[in-house]
Amino acid sequence: MGLRAAASNPAYRFVGLFALYLLIFSLGYPWVTKRWIGAVEWATTGTAVIEHALLSLVSDDASIKGNLVELGPFSVLIIEECTGIFEALIFLAAVLAYPTGWVDKLIGIGLGVPILYLFNVLRILVLLWFGCFYPQHFEFMHIYFWQATLILMITSVWLLWIFKVVRHGESPAPAGT
Amino acid sequence: MASRLLRLGLSFVLLTAVLTWAWIQWGSAAYDRVLLAVAGPALEWIGVTRIADSPARQRFVSFVPFLVLTWLTPGLSTRRRAIGSLLGCALLFLAHVALVGVEQWSLSKRRPTADPFSTMFPAALFADSLPFMLWAAIAQDRLREWLVRLVGPRTRPDSGG
């Protein structure tokens, strides 16, 4: 396939734009967070407080010390990677690279990022639960719920947005397209 | 439709769990050996003599989401799945070697940024998204179908992105 043909393929154009947005985000993120370190601290502390509040609903053994959330003898330190920001950046790149209108994109970002954050909160709760009650399975759950399913979660939310928001609002395509 | 989606979702969960389990049991250790055997000279050249447990190594499991996406996306031919899996795994391998190299670079004094994180972060984000990009390329017929239905075959300019 020639370069021109590849460029006219919307799927390859999407991948190219996705990589471009990702490059911009990945170079810009360290620069931005260095200048506004308070935002990162706010996100990590906020996530720790939410995790503790949710755990407190189901257990008396939950406690919090700064960004350290404890459930019984097990604790997790909420760091930058636990805030779901990396997942959000990948999702943002996928939404922005998709060829649709800005309203759809704003809906995608407005719904998708909170959904990914909720997934992330749930993931940490599950990890705390396994760390406390089934520590022998913690390694599996940690790898499963972090690297193994990270991109699957992002892809699922992205496809959900395409099918429920973008395509839902489009008129049927003419035959032969 | 709903039951089909449910079946697909369950397949994703189960296959991911099985592959992750296999990865933890023997895949990870075996992959370390393969990486050192195949890319040893290149890694030694950049100062890596052993694969330490690090953010780069933790990302080696990216084979799992890539294979799950490639194998379970409906409508792909067996040939495309097979060739895509082989090529994708080869590219993931190269990306892992590069990631280990960038990690080593980020910890050295020759790094281009003031702190290791700023050097490592772009590589880590790309490594995290690579399974998605490879899948999008392999499943491009399906993706193109969804995209063409939306935007038409170059009949009007993109409205954004």
Interface residues (C-beta under 8 A of the other chain):
Chain A: S8 N9 P10 A11 Y12 F14 V15 L17 F18 A19 L22 L23 F25 S26 L27 Y29 P30 W31 K34 F86 L89 I90 A93 A94 L96 A97 Y98 P99 T100 G101 W102 K105 E139 F140 I143 Y144 W146 Q147 A148 T149 L150 I151 L152 I154 T155 I162 V166 R167 E170 A173 P174 T177
Chain B: F12 T16 A17 L19 T20 W21 W23 I24 Q58 R59 V61 S62 V64 P65 F66 V68 L69 T113 D115 F117 S118 F121 P122 A124 L125 F126 D128 S129 P131 F132 M133 W135 A136 A137 Q140 D141 L143 R144 W146 L147 V148 R149 L150 V151 G152 P153 R154 D158 S159 G160 G161
